[in-house]
Amino acid sequence: MTLPSFMKHVRALETSGLIRTRKLGRVRTCALNRERLAVLDDWLAEQRTLWESRTDRLERSVTDPKVN
């Protein structure tokens, strides 16, 4: 991966608040923002529950002849 591509990803993570960066000389240090990651994890859990429910209904409709 090229440095400009890598930095683009770092900036996207920083802009979203998922990481914080600090630069000292030529060294850039990144730190995770645990609070923002917890918010993201909660949202992903909600989405996972929603999609599992949908795929379960789809499976039932495909496999159970009574549903159709």
mmCIF file as gemmi writes it, N, C-alpha and C atoms, coordinates in Angstrom:
data_model
loop_
_atom_site.group_PDB
_atom_site.id
_atom_site.type_symbol
_atom_site.label_atom_id
_atom_site.label_alt_id
_atom_site.label_comp_id
_atom_site.label_asym_id
_atom_site.label_entity_id
_atom_site.label_seq_id
_atom_site.pdbx_PDB_ins_code
_atom_site.Cartn_x
_atom_site.Cartn_y
_atom_site.Cartn_z
_atom_site.occupancy
_atom_site.B_iso_or_equiv
_atom_site.pdbx_formal_charge
_atom_site.auth_seq_id
_atom_site.auth_asym_id
_atom_site.pdbx_PDB_model_num
ATOM 1 N N . MET Axp A 1 ? 0.852 -1.162 0 1 0 ? 1 A 1
ATOM 2 C CA . MET Axp A 1 ? 0 0 0 1 0 ? 1 A 1
ATOM 3 C C . MET Axp A 1 ? 0.905 1.235 0 1 0 ? 1 A 1
ATOM 4 N N . THR Axp A 2 ? 0.577 2.192 -0.807 1 0 ? 2 A 1
ATOM 5 C CA . THR Axp A 2 ? 1.383 3.411 -0.866 1 0 ? 2 A 1
ATOM 6 C C . THR Axp A 2 ? 1.075 4.304 0.331 1 0 ? 2 A 1
ATOM 7 N N . LEU Axp A 3 ? 2.013 5.155 0.684 1 0 ? 3 A 1
ATOM 8 C CA . LEU Axp A 3 ? 1.827 6.06 1.811 1 0 ? 3 A 1
ATOM 9 C C . LEU Axp A 3 ? 0.619 6.981 1.628 1 0 ? 3 A 1
ATOM 10 N N . PRO Axp A 4 ? 0.423 7.594 0.443 1 0 ? 4 A 1
ATOM 11 C CA . PRO Axp A 4 ? -0.756 8.445 0.282 1 0 ? 4 A 1
ATOM 12 C C . PRO Axp A 4 ? -2.074 7.679 0.491 1 0 ? 4 A 1
ATOM 13 N N . SER Axp A 5 ? -2.142 6.443 0.013 1 0 ? 5 A 1
ATOM 14 C CA . SER Axp A 5 ? -3.346 5.635 0.218 1 0 ? 5 A 1
ATOM 15 C C . SER Axp A 5 ? -3.541 5.334 1.693 1 0 ? 5 A 1
ATOM 16 N N . PHE Axp A 6 ? -2.463 4.987 2.37 1 0 ? 6 A 1
ATOM 17 C CA . PHE Axp A 6 ? -2.536 4.7 3.798 1 0 ? 6 A 1
ATOM 18 C C . PHE Axp A 6 ? -3.006 5.93 4.569 1 0 ? 6 A 1
ATOM 19 N N . MET Axp A 7 ? -2.449 7.08 4.249 1 0 ? 7 A 1
ATOM 20 C CA . MET Axp A 7 ? -2.807 8.314 4.948 1 0 ? 7 A 1
ATOM 21 C C . MET Axp A 7 ? -4.262 8.693 4.689 1 0 ? 7 A 1
ATOM 22 N N . LYS Axp A 8 ? -4.766 8.388 3.505 1 0 ? 8 A 1
ATOM 23 C CA . LYS Axp A 8 ? -6.172 8.649 3.207 1 0 ? 8 A 1
ATOM 24 C C . LYS Axp A 8 ? -7.06 7.846 4.157 1 0 ? 8 A 1
ATOM 25 N N . HIS Axp A 9 ? -6.701 6.587 4.391 1 0 ? 9 A 1
ATOM 26 C CA . HIS Axp A 9 ? -7.47 5.748 5.313 1 0 ? 9 A 1
ATOM 27 C C . HIS Axp A 9 ? -7.353 6.258 6.75 1 0 ? 9 A 1
ATOM 28 N N . VAL Axp A 10 ? -6.15 6.657 7.133 1 0 ? 10 A 1
ATOM 29 C CA . VAL Axp A 10 ? -5.947 7.196 8.485 1 0 ? 10 A 1
ATOM 30 C C . VAL Axp A 10 ? -6.789 8.454 8.676 1 0 ? 10 A 1
ATOM 31 N N . ARG Axp A 11 ? -6.798 9.334 7.688 1 0 ? 11 A 1
ATOM 32 C CA . ARG Axp A 11 ? -7.592 10.561 7.789 1 0 ? 11 A 1
ATOM 33 C C . ARG Axp A 11 ? -9.085 10.245 7.896 1 0 ? 11 A 1
ATOM 34 N N . ALA Axp A 12 ? -9.552 9.233 7.164 1 0 ? 12 A 1
ATOM 35 C CA . ALA Axp A 12 ? -10.965 8.853 7.238 1 0 ? 12 A 1
ATOM 36 C C . ALA Axp A 12 ? -11.301 8.348 8.643 1 0 ? 12 A 1
ATOM 37 N N . LEU Axp A 13 ? -10.436 7.554 9.222 1 0 ? 13 A 1
ATOM 38 C CA . LEU Axp A 13 ? -10.667 7.058 10.584 1 0 ? 13 A 1
ATOM 39 C C . LEU Axp A 13 ? -10.616 8.201 11.594 1 0 ? 13 A 1
ATOM 40 N N . GLU Axp A 14 ? -9.705 9.129 11.372 1 0 ? 14 A 1
ATOM 41 C CA . GLU Axp A 14 ? -9.576 10.279 12.273 1 0 ? 14 A 1
ATOM 42 C C . GLU Axp A 14 ? -10.787 11.202 12.155 1 0 ? 14 A 1
ATOM 43 N N . THR Axp A 15 ? -11.236 11.444 10.942 1 0 ? 15 A 1
ATOM 44 C CA . THR Axp A 15 ? -12.399 12.305 10.715 1 0 ? 15 A 1
ATOM 45 C C . THR Axp A 15 ? -13.654 11.715 11.363 1 0 ? 15 A 1
ATOM 46 N N . SER Axp A 16 ? -13.77 10.387 11.317 1 0 ? 16 A 1
ATOM 47 C CA . SER Axp A 16 ? -14.939 9.735 11.91 1 0 ? 16 A 1
ATOM 48 C C . SER Axp A 16 ? -14.836 9.653 13.433 1 0 ? 16 A 1
ATOM 49 N N . GLY Axp A 17 ? -13.683 9.992 13.978 1 0 ? 17 A 1
ATOM 50 C CA . GLY Axp A 17 ? -13.509 9.98 15.423 1 0 ? 17 A 1
ATOM 51 C C . GLY Axp A 17 ? -13.119 8.624 15.981 1 0 ? 17 A 1
ATOM 52 N N . LEU Axp A 18 ? -12.812 7.657 15.119 1 0 ? 18 A 1
ATOM 53 C CA . LEU Axp A 18 ? -12.452 6.329 15.602 1 0 ? 18 A 1
ATOM 54 C C . LEU Axp A 18 ? -11.019 6.254 16.107 1 0 ? 18 A 1
ATOM 55 N N . ILE Axp A 19 ? -10.155 7.147 15.616 1 0 ? 19 A 1
ATOM 56 C CA . ILE Axp A 19 ? -8.774 7.204 16.094 1 0 ? 19 A 1
ATOM 57 C C . ILE Axp A 19 ? -8.367 8.659 16.309 1 0 ? 19 A 1
ATOM 58 N N . ARG Axp A 20 ? -7.316 8.827 17.095 1 0 ? 20 A 1
ATOM 59 C CA . ARG Axp A 20 ? -6.665 10.136 17.254 1 0 ? 20 A 1
ATOM 60 C C . ARG Axp A 20 ? -5.213 9.943 16.831 1 0 ? 20 A 1
ATOM 61 N N . THR Axp A 21 ? -4.663 10.933 16.169 1 0 ? 21 A 1
ATOM 62 C CA . THR Axp A 21 ? -3.268 10.825 15.752 1 0 ? 21 A 1
ATOM 63 C C . THR Axp A 21 ? -2.451 11.959 16.352 1 0 ? 21 A 1
ATOM 64 N N . ARG Axp A 22 ? -1.167 11.67 16.507 1 0 ? 22 A 1
ATOM 65 C CA . ARG Axp A 22 ? -0.219 12.673 16.998 1 0 ? 22 A 1
ATOM 66 C C . ARG Axp A 22 ? 1.061 12.47 16.204 1 0 ? 22 A 1
ATOM 67 N N . LYS Axp A 23 ? 1.65 13.555 15.772 1 0 ? 23 A 1
ATOM 68 C CA . LYS Axp A 23 ? 2.876 13.465 14.986 1 0 ? 23 A 1
ATOM 69 C C . LYS Axp A 23 ? 4.003 14.173 15.728 1 0 ? 23 A 1
ATOM 70 N N . LEU Axp A 24 ? 5.08 13.438 15.932 1 0 ? 24 A 1
ATOM 71 C CA . LEU Axp A 24 ? 6.295 13.992 16.53 1 0 ? 24 A 1
ATOM 72 C C . LEU Axp A 24 ? 7.43 13.728 15.562 1 0 ? 24 A 1
ATOM 73 N N . GLY Axp A 25 ? 7.901 14.763 14.913 1 0 ? 25 A 1
ATOM 74 C CA . GLY Axp A 25 ? 8.951 14.587 13.906 1 0 ? 25 A 1
ATOM 75 C C . GLY Axp A 25 ? 8.414 13.766 12.74 1 0 ? 25 A 1
ATOM 76 N N . ARG Axp A 26 ? 9.063 12.638 12.475 1 0 ? 26 A 1
ATOM 77 C CA . ARG Axp A 26 ? 8.647 11.785 11.358 1 0 ? 26 A 1
ATOM 78 C C . ARG Axp A 26 ? 7.754 10.633 11.81 1 0 ? 26 A 1
ATOM 79 N N . VAL Axp A 27 ? 7.44 10.598 13.105 1 0 ? 27 A 1
ATOM 80 C CA . VAL Axp A 27 ? 6.671 9.479 13.657 1 0 ? 27 A 1
ATOM 81 C C . VAL Axp A 27 ? 5.24 9.924 13.935 1 0 ? 27 A 1
ATOM 82 N N . ARG Axp A 28 ? 4.3 9.179 13.392 1 0 ? 28 A 1
ATOM 83 C CA . ARG Axp A 28 ? 2.88 9.441 13.65 1 0 ? 28 A 1
ATOM 84 C C . ARG Axp A 28 ? 2.359 8.306 14.515 1 0 ? 28 A 1
ATOM 85 N N . THR Axp A 29 ? 1.734 8.662 15.636 1 0 ? 29 A 1
ATOM 86 C CA . THR Axp A 29 ? 1.171 7.683 16.551 1 0 ? 29 A 1
ATOM 87 C C . THR Axp A 29 ? -0.347 7.765 16.482 1 0 ? 29 A 1
ATOM 88 N N . CYS Axp A 30 ? -0.988 6.613 16.36 1 0 ? 30 A 1
ATOM 89 C CA . CYS Axp A 30 ? -2.443 6.539 16.307 1 0 ? 30 A 1
ATOM 90 C C . CYS Axp A 30 ? -2.948 5.845 17.565 1 0 ? 30 A 1
ATOM 91 N N . ALA Axp A 31 ? -4.032 6.366 18.114 1 0 ? 31 A 1
ATOM 92 C CA . ALA Axp A 31 ? -4.655 5.765 19.298 1 0 ? 31 A 1
ATOM 93 C C . ALA Axp A 31 ? -6.133 5.567 19.019 1 0 ? 31 A 1
ATOM 94 N N . LEU Axp A 32 ? -6.641 4.404 19.425 1 0 ? 32 A 1
ATOM 95 C CA . LEU Axp A 32 ? -8.059 4.122 19.239 1 0 ? 32 A 1
ATOM 96 C C . LEU Axp A 32 ? -8.898 4.936 20.208 1 0 ? 32 A 1
ATOM 97 N N . ASN Axp A 33 ? -10.042 5.385 19.75 1 0 ? 33 A 1
ATOM 98 C CA . ASN Axp A 33 ? -11.004 6.072 20.6 1 0 ? 33 A 1
ATOM 99 C C . ASN Axp A 33 ? -12.038 5.024 21.015 1 0 ? 33 A 1
ATOM 100 N N . ARG Axp A 34 ? -11.877 4.457 22.2 1 0 ? 34 A 1
ATOM 101 C CA . ARG Axp A 34 ? -12.715 3.348 22.65 1 0 ? 34 A 1
ATOM 102 C C . ARG Axp A 34 ? -14.196 3.724 22.749 1 0 ? 34 A 1
ATOM 103 N N . GLU Axp A 35 ? -14.488 4.961 23.124 1 0 ? 35 A 1
ATOM 104 C CA . GLU Axp A 35 ? -15.886 5.373 23.242 1 0 ? 35 A 1
ATOM 105 C C . GLU Axp A 35 ? -16.58 5.346 21.881 1 0 ? 35 A 1
ATOM 106 N N . ARG Axp A 36 ? -15.9 5.872 20.872 1 0 ? 36 A 1
ATOM 107 C CA . ARG Axp A 36 ? -16.48 5.872 19.516 1 0 ? 36 A 1
ATOM 108 C C . ARG Axp A 36 ? -16.598 4.455 18.975 1 0 ? 36 A 1
ATOM 109 N N . LEU Axp A 37 ? -15.619 3.608 19.284 1 0 ? 37 A 1
ATOM 110 C CA . LEU Axp A 37 ? -15.692 2.217 18.845 1 0 ? 37 A 1
ATOM 111 C C . LEU Axp A 37 ? -16.858 1.498 19.523 1 0 ? 37 A 1
ATOM 112 N N . ALA Axp A 38 ? -17.157 1.841 20.769 1 0 ? 38 A 1
ATOM 113 C CA . ALA Axp A 38 ? -18.295 1.237 21.466 1 0 ? 38 A 1
ATOM 114 C C . ALA Axp A 38 ? -19.601 1.628 20.787 1 0 ? 38 A 1
ATOM 115 N N . VAL Axp A 39 ? -19.713 2.875 20.355 1 0 ? 39 A 1
ATOM 116 C CA . VAL Axp A 39 ? -20.905 3.325 19.633 1 0 ? 39 A 1
ATOM 117 C C . VAL Axp A 39 ? -21.044 2.541 18.329 1 0 ? 39 A 1
ATOM 118 N N . LEU Axp A 40 ? -19.946 2.381 17.622 1 0 ? 40 A 1
ATOM 119 C CA . LEU Axp A 40 ? -19.944 1.617 16.377 1 0 ? 40 A 1
ATOM 120 C C . LEU Axp A 40 ? -20.32 0.163 16.638 1 0 ? 40 A 1
ATOM 121 N N . ASP Axp A 41 ? -19.786 -0.425 17.699 1 0 ? 41 A 1
ATOM 122 C CA . ASP Axp A 41 ? -20.095 -1.812 18.045 1 0 ? 41 A 1
ATOM 123 C C . ASP Axp A 41 ? -21.578 -1.98 18.357 1 0 ? 41 A 1
ATOM 124 N N . ASP Axp A 42 ? -22.17 -1.023 19.071 1 0 ? 42 A 1
ATOM 125 C CA . ASP Axp A 42 ? -23.605 -1.079 19.367 1 0 ? 42 A 1
ATOM 126 C C . ASP Axp A 42 ? -24.429 -1.031 18.088 1 0 ? 42 A 1
ATOM 127 N N . TRP Axp A 43 ? -24.056 -0.135 17.178 1 0 ? 43 A 1
ATOM 128 C CA . TRP Axp A 43 ? -24.785 -0.022 15.91 1 0 ? 43 A 1
ATOM 129 C C . TRP Axp A 43 ? -24.656 -1.316 15.105 1 0 ? 43 A 1
ATOM 130 N N . LEU Axp A 44 ? -23.45 -1.87 15.055 1 0 ? 44 A 1
ATOM 131 C CA . LEU Axp A 44 ? -23.248 -3.121 14.326 1 0 ? 44 A 1
ATOM 132 C C . LEU Axp A 44 ? -24.056 -4.262 14.936 1 0 ? 44 A 1
ATOM 133 N N . ALA Axp A 45 ? -24.162 -4.302 16.252 1 0 ? 45 A 1
ATOM 134 C CA . ALA Axp A 45 ? -24.96 -5.339 16.915 1 0 ? 45 A 1
ATOM 135 C C . ALA Axp A 45 ? -26.427 -5.21 16.516 1 0 ? 45 A 1
ATOM 136 N N . GLU Axp A 46 ? -26.941 -3.984 16.462 1 0 ? 46 A 1
ATOM 137 C CA . GLU Axp A 46 ? -28.325 -3.761 16.025 1 0 ? 46 A 1
ATOM 138 C C . GLU Axp A 46 ? -28.517 -4.229 14.588 1 0 ? 46 A 1
ATOM 139 N N . GLN Axp A 47 ? -27.583 -3.881 13.726 1 0 ? 47 A 1
ATOM 140 C CA . GLN Axp A 47 ? -27.68 -4.289 12.323 1 0 ? 47 A 1
ATOM 141 C C . GLN Axp A 47 ? -27.584 -5.809 12.184 1 0 ? 47 A 1
ATOM 142 N N . ARG Axp A 48 ? -26.714 -6.421 12.963 1 0 ? 48 A 1
ATOM 143 C CA . ARG Axp A 48 ? -26.563 -7.875 12.927 1 0 ? 48 A 1
ATOM 144 C C . ARG Axp A 48 ? -27.863 -8.56 13.325 1 0 ? 48 A 1
ATOM 145 N N . THR Axp A 49 ? -28.517 -8.068 14.385 1 0 ? 49 A 1
ATOM 146 C CA . THR Axp A 49 ? -29.791 -8.623 14.836 1 0 ? 49 A 1
ATOM 147 C C . THR Axp A 49 ? -30.856 -8.468 13.753 1 0 ? 49 A 1
ATOM 148 N N . LEU Axp A 50 ? -30.924 -7.305 13.158 1 0 ? 50 A 1
ATOM 149 C CA . LEU Axp A 50 ? -31.902 -7.041 12.1 1 0 ? 50 A 1
ATOM 150 C C . LEU Axp A 50 ? -31.712 -7.993 10.926 1 0 ? 50 A 1
ATOM 151 N N . TRP Axp A 51 ? -30.467 -8.122 10.446 1 0 ? 51 A 1
ATOM 152 C CA . TRP Axp A 51 ? -30.213 -8.961 9.279 1 0 ? 51 A 1
ATOM 153 C C . TRP Axp A 51 ? -30.328 -10.445 9.59 1 0 ? 51 A 1
ATOM 154 N N . GLU Axp A 52 ? -29.984 -10.855 10.806 1 0 ? 52 A 1
ATOM 155 C CA . GLU Axp A 52 ? -30.187 -12.261 11.167 1 0 ? 52 A 1
ATOM 156 C C . GLU Axp A 52 ? -31.674 -12.592 11.157 1 0 ? 52 A 1
ATOM 157 N N . SER Axp A 53 ? -32.49 -11.678 11.651 1 0 ? 53 A 1
ATOM 158 C CA . SER Axp A 53 ? -33.942 -11.875 11.634 1 0 ? 53 A 1
ATOM 159 C C . SER Axp A 53 ? -34.455 -11.994 10.201 1 0 ? 53 A 1
ATOM 160 N N . ARG Axp A 54 ? -33.972 -11.138 9.352 1 0 ? 54 A 1
ATOM 161 C CA . ARG Axp A 54 ? -34.408 -11.171 7.946 1 0 ? 54 A 1
ATOM 162 C C . ARG Axp A 54 ? -33.973 -12.454 7.244 1 0 ? 54 A 1
ATOM 163 N N . THR Axp A 55 ? -32.73 -12.869 7.464 1 0 ? 55 A 1
ATOM 164 C CA . THR Axp A 55 ? -32.269 -14.083 6.797 1 0 ? 55 A 1
ATOM 165 C C . THR Axp A 55 ? -32.951 -15.32 7.38 1 0 ? 55 A 1
ATOM 166 N N . ASP Axp A 56 ? -33.284 -15.292 8.668 1 0 ? 56 A 1
ATOM 167 C CA . ASP Axp A 56 ? -34.036 -16.406 9.267 1 0 ? 56 A 1
ATOM 168 C C . ASP Axp A 56 ? -35.421 -16.516 8.625 1 0 ? 56 A 1
ATOM 169 N N . ARG Axp A 57 ? -36.087 -15.379 8.435 1 0 ? 57 A 1
ATOM 170 C CA . ARG Axp A 57 ? -37.41 -15.389 7.777 1 0 ? 57 A 1
ATOM 171 C C . ARG Axp A 57 ? -37.295 -15.889 6.351 1 0 ? 57 A 1
ATOM 172 N N . LEU Axp A 58 ? -36.26 -15.477 5.644 1 0 ? 58 A 1
ATOM 173 C CA . LEU Axp A 58 ? -36.05 -15.927 4.27 1 0 ? 58 A 1
ATOM 174 C C . LEU Axp A 58 ? -35.825 -17.437 4.245 1 0 ? 58 A 1
ATOM 175 N N . GLU Axp A 59 ? -35.015 -17.928 5.156 1 0 ? 59 A 1
ATOM 176 C CA . GLU Axp A 59 ? -34.764 -19.375 5.209 1 0 ? 59 A 1
ATOM 177 C C . GLU Axp A 59 ? -36.06 -20.13 5.476 1 0 ? 59 A 1
ATOM 178 N N . ARG Axp A 60 ? -36.872 -19.639 6.401 1 0 ? 60 A 1
ATOM 179 C CA . ARG Axp A 60 ? -38.154 -20.312 6.686 1 0 ? 60 A 1
ATOM 180 C C . ARG Axp A 60 ? -39.059 -20.306 5.47 1 0 ? 60 A 1
ATOM 181 N N . SER Axp A 61 ? -39.092 -19.202 4.756 1 0 ? 61 A 1
ATOM 182 C CA . SER Axp A 61 ? -39.975 -19.124 3.583 1 0 ? 61 A 1
ATOM 183 C C . SER Axp A 61 ? -39.507 -20.037 2.452 1 0 ? 61 A 1
ATOM 184 N N . VAL Axp A 62 ? -38.212 -20.296 2.399 1 0 ? 62 A 1
ATOM 185 C CA . VAL Axp A 62 ? -37.669 -21.166 1.352 1 0 ? 62 A 1
ATOM 186 C C . VAL Axp A 62 ? -37.808 -22.638 1.73 1 0 ? 62 A 1
ATOM 187 N N . THR Axp A 63 ? -37.625 -22.949 3.006 1 0 ? 63 A 1
ATOM 188 C CA . THR Axp A 63 ? -37.595 -24.345 3.414 1 0 ? 63 A 1
ATOM 189 C C . THR Axp A 63 ? -38.914 -24.893 3.929 1 0 ? 63 A 1
ATOM 190 N N . ASP Axp A 64 ? -39.822 -24.031 4.371 1 0 ? 64 A 1
ATOM 191 C CA . ASP Axp A 64 ? -41.099 -24.495 4.922 1 0 ? 64 A 1
ATOM 192 C C . ASP Axp A 64 ? -42.201 -24.307 3.886 1 0 ? 64 A 1
ATOM 193 N N . PRO Axp A 65 ? -42.75 -25.406 3.364 1 0 ? 65 A 1
ATOM 194 C CA . PRO Axp A 65 ? -43.779 -25.286 2.321 1 0 ? 65 A 1
ATOM 195 C C . PRO Axp A 65 ? -45.072 -24.629 2.825 1 0 ? 65 A 1
ATOM 196 N N . LYS Axp A 66 ? -45.3 -24.616 4.125 1 0 ? 66 A 1
ATOM 197 C CA . LYS Axp A 66 ? -46.522 -24.003 4.683 1 0 ? 66 A 1
ATOM 198 C C . LYS Axp A 66 ? -46.489 -22.487 4.593 1 0 ? 66 A 1
ATOM 199 N N . VAL Axp A 67 ? -45.294 -21.912 4.575 1 0 ? 67 A 1
ATOM 200 C CA . VAL Axp A 67 ? -45.158 -20.454 4.556 1 0 ? 67 A 1
ATOM 201 C C . VAL Axp A 67 ? -45.597 -19.886 3.223 1 0 ? 67 A 1
ATOM 202 N N . ASN Axp A 68 ? -45.333 -20.583 2.127 1 0 ? 68 A 1
ATOM 203 C CA . ASN Axp A 68 ? -45.667 -20.079 0.787 1 0 ? 68 A 1
ATOM 204 C C . ASN Axp A 68 ? -47.082 -20.287 0.539 1 0 ? 68 A 1
